[in-house]
Amino acid sequence: MLGKVFCFSCAWGMLFFGVLSFLMCFRKGLNHIKKLHQVPCARCEYFTNDYRLKCTVQPIIACSEDAISCRDFAPRTSTCNACQSSPKKRISLRFISKKLRG
């Protein structure tokens, strides 16, 4: 009888600690994800979105937790200043083919 009570309480204890361990792991992962969402690299002007060179100014810390307090962060503008100052020039294919022929 005493053995059955001991096994019963051990089974429930292991189940309780298993669920508790799962919840603690879930909370830790959620906090880590929240911290990674604070990384400002995707909103930076210097971010290239290329896996070979993620950032032109700080390539070592780009897209990591160290980039949360990046001193070189510059908010991305919708268009660059050089594009706004000069009108876009379109080169027609006819012009290129004439240049190549003669």
URFENUR-V948306 format. One line per field, one symbol per residue. phi: phi as a letter, one per 40 degrees, with the letter a starting at -180 (. if undefined). psi: psi as a letter, one per 30 degrees, with the letter a starting at -180 (. if undefined). burial: I if it has 9 or more other C-alpha atoms within 8 Angstrom, else O. A space follows every 10 residues. Layout:
phi->???
psi->???
burial->???
This chain:
phi->.ccccccccc cccccccccc cccccccccc cccccccccc dcbcccccgb ccbcbcbbcc ccgbccccbc cccbdcccbc cccccbccbb bccccccccc cb
psi->eeeeeeeeee eeeeeefeee eeeeeeeeee eeeeefffkg efgkefkfhk fejekfeife gkglfffehk fgkkkklell eeefeklkkk klfeeeeeee e.
burial->OOOOOOOOOO OOOOOOOOOO OOOOOOOOOO OOOOIIOOII IOOIIIIOOO OOIIIIOOIO IIIIIOIIOO OOIOOOOOOO OOIOOOOOOO OOOOOIOOOO OO
